[in-house]
């Protein structure tokens, strides 16, 4: 099976329409084989830089969020051999809620960096 490592983060619970709420709950570091666990969740990073890893079949893939990604979406469906880690610059529904939305002035710049590493 696949082994997943996620840092400690904050997790917004979902409201009645499946959109994350403004409240946030602590999420302890996850470091285990997926097994019966599954994820389809948004998270708020507690540090600007964060590291995530997936290990299995003789490989380890690491995703490092270096700058500009304070949110992540983690998708790992139960009984499937796949995982998706999506770096996000704003939380889900930011365009409608305005929460976490960053506006770059005309001529301004925004920088976001992540790095993917593969070890065999």
N, CA, C and O atoms as a DFTB+ gen file, in Angstrom:
480 C
 N C O
     1  1       0.813      -1.192       0.000
     2  2       0.000       0.000       0.000
     3  2       0.855       1.253       0.000
     4  3       2.081       1.192       0.093
     5  1       0.197       2.364      -0.104
     6  2       0.865       3.658      -0.124
     7  2       0.939       4.231       1.290
     8  3      -0.014       4.139       2.064
     9  1       2.086       4.823       1.609
    10  2       2.287       5.465       2.907
    11  2       2.276       6.972       2.668
    12  3       2.991       7.479       1.804
    13  1       1.465       7.673       3.437
    14  2       1.273       9.109       3.264
    15  2       1.759       9.845       4.503
    16  3       1.505       9.421       5.631
    17  1       2.461      10.955       4.283
    18  2       2.902      11.812       5.390
    19  2       2.407      13.219       5.133
    20  3       2.760      13.844       4.133
    21  1       1.579      13.713       6.054
    22  2       1.047      15.067       5.997
    23  2       1.481      15.802       7.258
    24  3       1.502      15.205       8.335
    25  1       1.829      17.085       7.155
    26  2       2.202      17.833       8.362
    27  2       0.965      18.173       9.193
    28  3      -0.165      18.037       8.725
    29  1       1.191      18.615      10.424
    30  2       0.087      19.141      11.231
    31  2      -0.435      20.385      10.518
    32  3       0.347      21.213      10.050
    33  1      -1.752      20.511      10.437
    34  2      -2.378      21.629       9.732
    35  2      -3.648      22.004      10.474
    36  3      -3.906      21.505      11.569
    37  1      -4.441      22.883       9.878
    38  2      -5.777      23.192      10.373
    39  2      -6.759      22.778       9.281
    40  3      -6.475      22.905       8.090
    41  1      -7.919      22.279       9.709
    42  2      -8.902      21.754       8.750
    43  2     -10.231      22.483       8.935
    44  3     -10.829      22.408      10.008
    45  1     -10.697      23.183       7.913
    46  2     -12.023      23.789       7.994
    47  2     -13.097      22.712       7.776
    48  3     -13.066      22.018       6.760
    49  1     -14.037      22.564       8.704
    50  2     -15.127      21.608       8.464
    51  2     -16.007      22.090       7.309
    52  3     -16.030      23.279       6.992
    53  1     -16.722      21.169       6.692
    54  2     -17.594      21.517       5.562
    55  2     -18.960      21.954       6.055
    56  3     -19.507      21.389       7.002
    57  1     -19.502      22.970       5.397
    58  2     -20.854      23.426       5.689
    59  2     -21.868      22.551       4.959
    60  3     -21.486      21.580       4.307
    61  1     -23.147      22.878       5.057
    62  2     -24.201      22.050       4.458
    63  2     -24.114      21.905       2.935
    64  3     -24.637      20.940       2.378
    65  1     -23.453      22.866       2.250
    66  2     -23.323      22.774       0.790
    67  2     -21.977      22.186       0.374
    68  3     -21.622      22.227      -0.804
    69  1     -21.216      21.633       1.345
    70  2     -19.940      21.006       1.027
    71  2     -18.807      21.979       0.833
    72  3     -17.762      21.610       0.296
    73  1     -18.987      23.227       1.262
    74  2     -17.955      24.255       1.146
    75  2     -17.327      24.441       2.531
    76  3     -18.048      24.512       3.526
    77  1     -15.999      24.522       2.607
    78  2     -15.358      24.717       3.913
    79  2     -15.869      25.971       4.618
    80  3     -16.078      27.004       3.980
    81  1     -16.069      25.882       5.924
    82  2     -16.548      27.007       6.730
    83  2     -15.368      27.859       7.177
    84  3     -14.215      27.526       6.901
    85  1     -15.653      28.950       7.862
    86  2     -14.598      29.834       8.386
    87  2     -13.930      29.235       9.624
    88  3     -12.799      29.594       9.952
    89  1     -14.614      28.336      10.302
    90  2     -14.034      27.696      11.488
    91  2     -12.907      26.764      11.059
    92  3     -12.892      26.278       9.928
    93  1     -11.978      26.521      11.950
    94  2     -10.881      25.597      11.651
    95  2     -10.626      24.707      12.855
    96  3     -10.646      25.164      13.998
    97  1     -10.387      23.434      12.585
    98  2     -10.083      22.471      13.633
    99  2      -8.636      22.022      13.471
   100  3      -8.133      21.966      12.349
   101  1      -7.952      21.698      14.583
   102  2      -6.585      21.184      14.446
   103  2      -6.576      19.829      13.749
   104  3      -7.480      19.015      13.938
   105  1      -5.559      19.599      12.953
   106  2      -5.357      18.312      12.285
   107  2      -3.937      17.882      12.621
   108  3      -2.975      18.534      12.217
   109  1      -3.804      16.790      13.357
   110  2      -2.486      16.304      13.770
   111  2      -1.750      15.717      12.572
   112  3      -2.368      15.302      11.591
   113  1      -0.439      15.688      12.662
   114  2       0.372      15.081      11.607
   115  2      -0.151      13.672      11.297
   116  3      -0.466      12.903      12.204
   117  1      -0.235      13.355      10.021
   118  2      -0.637      12.012       9.579
   119  2       0.595      11.374       8.976
   120  3       1.203      11.926       8.059
   121  1       0.960      10.229       9.483
   122  2       2.155       9.538       8.997
   123  2       1.877       8.039       9.101
   124  3       2.232       7.394      10.088
   125  1       1.235       7.498       8.062
   126  2       0.823       6.095       8.120
   127  2       0.485       5.576       6.731
   128  3       0.357       6.336       5.771
   129  1       0.346       4.265       6.655
   130  2      -0.153       3.655       5.436
   131  2      -1.623       4.025       5.321
   132  3      -2.339       4.065       6.321
   133  1      -2.067       4.292       4.116
   134  2      -3.456       4.726       3.949
   135  2      -4.452       3.690       4.453
   136  3      -5.366       4.034       5.203
   137  1      -4.298       2.446       4.063
   138  2      -5.202       1.406       4.553
   139  2      -6.654       1.803       4.436
   140  3      -7.157       2.015       3.333
   141  1      -7.330       1.904       5.565
   142  2      -8.753       2.250       5.600
   143  2      -8.995       3.763       5.604
   144  3     -10.138       4.208       5.510
   145  1      -7.925       4.550       5.712
   146  2      -8.078       6.012       5.727
   147  2      -8.343       6.529       4.321
   148  3      -7.906       5.941       3.332
   149  1      -9.055       7.622       4.253
   150  2      -9.277       8.286       2.970
   151  2      -9.331       9.787       3.221
   152  3      -9.606      10.232       4.335
   153  1      -9.064      10.562       2.173
   154  2      -9.093      12.015       2.275
   155  2      -9.780      12.607       1.056
   156  3      -9.596      12.130      -0.064
   157  1     -10.556      13.628       1.275
   158  2     -11.079      14.520       0.244
   159  2     -11.310      15.838       0.966
   160  3     -12.443      16.285       1.147
   161  1     -10.189      16.453       1.377
   162  2     -10.246      17.541       2.339
   163  2      -9.367      18.724       1.959
   164  3      -8.329      18.574       1.315
   165  1      -9.814      19.899       2.375
   166  2      -9.024      21.122       2.283
   167  2      -8.335      21.332       3.619
   168  3      -8.885      21.001       4.669
   169  1      -7.126      21.887       3.574
   170  2      -6.379      22.164       4.796
   171  2      -5.737      23.539       4.698
   172  3      -5.470      24.042       3.607
   173  1      -5.495      24.137       5.859
   174  2      -4.786      25.401       5.974
   175  2      -3.431      25.076       6.589
   176  3      -3.359      24.461       7.653
   177  1      -2.364      25.486       5.922
   178  2      -1.024      25.221       6.442
   179  2      -0.743      26.124       7.633
   180  3      -1.207      27.263       7.686
   181  1       0.013      25.609       8.579
   182  2       0.364      26.385       9.765
   183  2       1.688      27.121       9.578
   184  3       1.991      28.047      10.330
   185  1       2.468      26.726       8.597
   186  2       3.756      27.356       8.297
   187  2       3.786      27.659       6.803
   188  3       3.117      26.981       6.023
   189  1       4.545      28.658       6.398
   190  2       4.609      28.991       4.973
   191  2       5.199      27.845       4.173
   192  3       4.751      27.577       3.058
   193  1       6.190      27.168       4.719
   194  2       6.797      26.035       4.033
   195  2       6.292      24.741       4.662
   196  3       6.212      24.622       5.884
   197  1       5.953      23.778       3.815
   198  2       5.444      22.493       4.302
   199  2       5.906      21.395       3.358
   200  3       6.162      21.632       2.178
   201  1       6.006      20.191       3.905
   202  2       6.448      19.044       3.110
   203  2       5.454      17.896       3.258
   204  3       4.988      17.595       4.357
   205  1       5.144      17.271       2.144
   206  2       4.222      16.145       2.074
   207  2       4.945      15.013       1.354
   208  3       5.769      15.275       0.477
   209  1       4.656      13.763       1.703
   210  2       5.306      12.680       0.959
   211  2       4.377      11.490       0.807
   212  3       3.484      11.244       1.617
   213  1       4.633      10.765      -0.272
   214  2       3.922       9.533      -0.608
   215  2       4.999       8.488      -0.871
   216  3       5.911       8.725      -1.663
   217  1       4.902       7.334      -0.215
   218  2       5.904       6.291      -0.414
   219  2       5.207       4.972      -0.725
   220  3       4.149       4.662      -0.178
   221  1       5.825       4.209      -1.610
   222  2       5.303       2.897      -1.971
   223  2       5.937       2.405      -3.253
   224  3       6.409       3.195      -4.071
   225  1       5.945       1.096      -3.421
   226  2       6.507       0.474      -4.631
   227  2       7.956       0.896      -4.891
   228  3       8.362       1.077      -6.039
   229  1       8.732       1.050      -3.805
   230  2      10.143       1.367      -3.961
   231  2      10.462       2.806      -4.303
   232  3      11.600       3.115      -4.656
   233  1       9.484       3.694      -4.207
   234  2       9.700       5.108      -4.509
   235  2       9.119       5.971      -3.401
   236  3       8.216       5.568      -2.668
   237  1       9.665       7.158      -3.309
   238  2       9.103       8.162      -2.400
   239  2       9.010       9.464      -3.179
   240  3      10.001       9.932      -3.740
   241  1       7.829      10.040      -3.212
   242  2       7.593      11.308      -3.882
   243  2       7.323      12.344      -2.803
   244  3       6.471      12.151      -1.935
   245  1       8.057      13.440      -2.869
   246  2       7.902      14.507      -1.889
   247  2       7.450      15.773      -2.599
   248  3       8.002      16.154      -3.631
   249  1       6.444      16.414      -2.035
   250  2       5.984      17.721      -2.518
   251  2       6.316      18.735      -1.436
   252  3       5.853      18.621      -0.301
   253  1       7.113      19.718      -1.792
   254  2       7.488      20.772      -0.856
   255  2       6.836      22.073      -1.300
   256  3       7.046      22.526      -2.425
   257  1       6.057      22.665      -0.429
   258  2       5.466      23.975      -0.692
   259  2       6.455      24.988      -0.131
   260  3       6.673      25.036       1.079
   261  1       7.043      25.783      -0.982
   262  2       8.134      26.673      -0.593
   263  2       7.638      28.095      -0.313
   264  3       8.072      28.719       0.656
   265  1       6.746      28.606      -1.141
   266  2       6.235      29.970      -0.942
   267  2       4.914      30.144      -1.683
   268  3       4.733      29.617      -2.781
   269  1       4.000      30.883      -1.075
   270  2       2.779      31.289      -1.766
   271  2       1.624      30.309      -1.749
   272  3       0.577      30.599      -2.328
   273  1       1.774      29.165      -1.110
   274  2       0.694      28.172      -1.061
   275  2       0.287      27.906       0.386
   276  3       0.783      26.954       0.988
   277  1      -0.600      28.716       0.960
   278  2      -1.009      28.501       2.346
   279  2      -2.114      27.447       2.518
   280  3      -2.526      27.155       3.641
   281  1      -2.586      26.885       1.412
   282  2      -3.676      25.907       1.461
   283  2      -3.304      24.684       0.626
   284  3      -2.488      24.763      -0.293
   285  1      -3.920      23.553       0.967
   286  2      -3.710      22.332       0.194
   287  2      -5.006      21.523       0.181
   288  3      -5.752      21.496       1.160
   289  1      -5.249      20.881      -0.929
   290  2      -6.356      19.937      -1.059
   291  2      -5.720      18.553      -1.143
   292  3      -4.832      18.321      -1.963
   293  1      -6.175      17.638      -0.296
   294  2      -5.648      16.272      -0.280
   295  2      -6.776      15.331      -0.684
   296  3      -7.851      15.332      -0.085
   297  1      -6.511      14.526      -1.715
   298  2      -7.506      13.567      -2.202
   299  2      -6.865      12.192      -2.248
   300  3      -5.897      11.968      -2.975
   301  1      -7.414      11.277      -1.466
   302  2      -6.957       9.885      -1.448
   303  2      -8.195       9.027      -1.197
   304  3      -8.546       8.776      -0.044
   305  1      -8.858       8.575      -2.259
   306  2     -10.095       7.812      -2.078
   307  2      -9.826       6.431      -1.481
   308  3      -8.812       5.795      -1.769
   309  1     -10.744       5.998      -0.657
   310  2     -10.649       4.684      -0.022
   311  2     -10.672       3.594      -1.095
   312  3     -11.411       3.694      -2.074
   313  1      -9.876       2.576      -0.907
   314  2      -9.809       1.409      -1.808
   315  2      -9.315       1.740      -3.213
   316  3      -9.540       0.964      -4.142
   317  1      -8.649       2.876      -3.383
   318  2      -8.032       3.224      -4.665
   319  2      -6.551       3.430      -4.411
   320  3      -6.158       3.873      -3.332
   321  1      -5.740       3.115      -5.385
   322  2      -4.291       3.226      -5.236
   323  2      -3.811       4.534      -5.852
   324  3      -2.966       4.538      -6.747
   325  1      -4.373       5.672      -5.351
   326  2      -3.957       6.971      -5.871
   327  2      -4.101       8.033      -4.787
   328  3      -4.920       7.917      -3.875
   329  1      -3.287       9.061      -4.915
   330  2      -3.310      10.198      -3.995
   331  2      -3.053      11.456      -4.814
   332  3      -2.217      11.452      -5.718
   333  1      -3.766      12.529      -4.500
   334  2      -3.513      13.819      -5.142
   335  2      -3.275      14.856      -4.057
   336  3      -4.042      14.955      -3.099
   337  1      -2.201      15.631      -4.216
   338  2      -1.889      16.757      -3.340
   339  2      -1.911      18.007      -4.201
   340  3      -1.094      18.148      -5.112
   341  1      -2.834      18.913      -3.924
   342  2      -2.994      20.102      -4.767
   343  2      -2.620      21.357      -3.990
   344  3      -3.350      21.759      -3.083
   345  1      -1.483      21.991      -4.332
   346  2      -1.154      23.255      -3.679
   347  2      -2.159      24.321      -4.121
   348  3      -2.514      24.406      -5.296
   349  1      -2.609      25.130      -3.163
   350  2      -3.614      26.151      -3.471
   351  2      -3.198      27.500      -2.895
   352  3      -2.717      27.579      -1.764
   353  1      -3.384      28.552      -3.674
   354  2      -3.036      29.897      -3.229
   355  2      -4.156      30.536      -2.410
   356  3      -3.933      31.551      -1.750
   357  1      -5.353      29.957      -2.444
   358  2      -6.504      30.465      -1.695
   359  2      -7.393      29.272      -1.344
   360  3      -7.306      28.231      -1.996
   361  1      -8.236      29.403      -0.337
   362  2      -9.121      28.296       0.011
   363  2     -10.223      28.111      -1.034
   364  3     -10.472      28.994      -1.854
   365  1     -10.861      26.973      -0.990
   366  2     -11.998      26.715      -1.886
   367  2     -13.039      27.815      -1.700
   368  3     -13.261      28.276      -0.581
   369  1     -13.660      28.226      -2.760
   370  2     -14.725      29.227      -2.765
   371  2     -14.241      30.639      -2.425
   372  3     -15.051      31.487      -2.050
   373  1     -12.935      30.908      -2.547
   374  2     -12.403      32.237      -2.223
   375  2     -12.977      33.325      -3.131
   376  3     -13.117      34.472      -2.706
   377  1     -13.308      32.978      -4.371
   378  2     -13.845      33.993      -5.276
   379  2     -15.224      34.477      -4.842
   380  3     -15.591      35.617      -5.126
   381  1     -15.991      33.636      -4.162
   382  2     -17.314      34.067      -3.697
   383  2     -17.280      34.595      -2.267
   384  3     -18.023      35.519      -1.937
   385  1     -16.433      34.025      -1.413
   386  2     -16.394      34.451      -0.010
   387  2     -15.433      35.615       0.223
   388  3     -15.628      36.394       1.156
   389  1     -14.403      35.745      -0.609
   390  2     -13.383      36.756      -0.404
   391  2     -12.345      36.346       0.633
   392  3     -11.330      37.024       0.794
   393  1     -12.587      35.254       1.330
   394  2     -11.686      34.788       2.391
   395  2     -10.384      34.254       1.786
   396  3     -10.416      33.367       0.933
   397  1      -9.256      34.783       2.218
   398  2      -7.964      34.301       1.757
   399  2      -7.624      34.709       0.336
   400  3      -6.592      34.299      -0.195
   401  1      -8.472      35.504      -0.281
   402  2      -8.262      35.924      -1.664
   403  2      -7.207      37.029      -1.701
   404  3      -7.292      38.006      -0.958
   405  1      -6.229      36.864      -2.557
   406  2      -5.184      37.882      -2.717
   407  2      -5.396      38.605      -4.038
   408  3      -5.660      37.990      -5.072
   409  1      -5.278      39.899      -3.979
   410  2      -5.450      40.722      -5.175
   411  2      -4.084      41.309      -5.537
   412  3      -3.405      41.888      -4.689
   413  1      -3.696      41.157      -6.775
   414  2      -2.438      41.719      -7.250
   415  2      -2.792      42.936      -8.109
   416  3      -3.547      42.840      -9.076
   417  1      -2.235      44.056      -7.733
   418  2      -2.503      45.300      -8.460
   419  2      -1.939      45.204      -9.875
   420  3      -0.975      44.475     -10.110
   421  1      -2.540      45.941     -10.827
   422  2      -2.000      45.948     -12.185
   423  2      -0.503      46.290     -12.151
   424  3      -0.091      47.250     -11.501
   425  1       0.289      45.500     -12.849
   426  2       1.727      45.692     -12.878
   427  2       2.442      45.056     -11.695
   428  3       3.671      45.008     -11.667
   429  1       1.677      44.561     -10.709
   430  2       2.263      43.923      -9.536
   431  2       2.673      42.493      -9.839
   432  3       2.495      42.008     -10.957
   433  1       3.215      41.831      -8.848
   434  2       3.668      40.451      -9.023
   435  2       3.197      39.592      -7.865
   436  3       2.985      40.075      -6.753
   437  1       3.041      38.329      -8.145
   438  2       2.747      37.331      -7.120
   439  2       3.647      36.144      -7.398
   440  3       3.811      35.745      -8.551
   441  1       4.227      35.580      -6.364
   442  2       5.156      34.456      -6.541
   443  2       4.694      33.288      -5.690
   444  3       4.406      33.448      -4.504
   445  1       4.624      32.125      -6.293
   446  2       4.301      30.887      -5.582
   447  2       5.231      29.802      -6.122
   448  3       5.427      29.684      -7.331
   449  1       5.801      29.012      -5.210
   450  2       6.792      28.013      -5.604
   451  2       6.531      26.705      -4.879
   452  3       6.325      26.691      -3.665
   453  1       6.540      25.600      -5.629
   454  2       6.561      24.279      -5.010
   455  2       7.563      23.432      -5.762
   456  3       7.924      23.728      -6.901
   457  1       8.012      22.356      -5.097
   458  2       9.027      21.486      -5.707
   459  2       8.582      20.039      -5.493
   460  3       8.086      19.680      -4.425
   461  1       8.767      19.220      -6.524
   462  2       8.458      17.792      -6.460
   463  2       9.774      17.016      -6.557
   464  3      10.582      17.266      -7.451
   465  1       9.982      16.081      -5.643
   466  2      11.174      15.251      -5.678
   467  2      10.797      13.774      -5.711
   468  3       9.806      13.371      -5.102
   469  1      11.577      12.973      -6.415
   470  2      11.332      11.530      -6.500
   471  2      12.605      10.810      -6.088
   472  3      13.681      11.066      -6.627
   473  1      12.470       9.908      -5.126
   474  2      13.595       9.080      -4.655
   475  2      13.288       7.622      -4.956
   476  3      12.158       7.169      -4.777
   477  1      14.299       6.887      -5.415
   478  2      14.117       5.449      -5.651
   479  2      15.025       4.651      -4.759
   480  3      15.017       3.421      -4.812
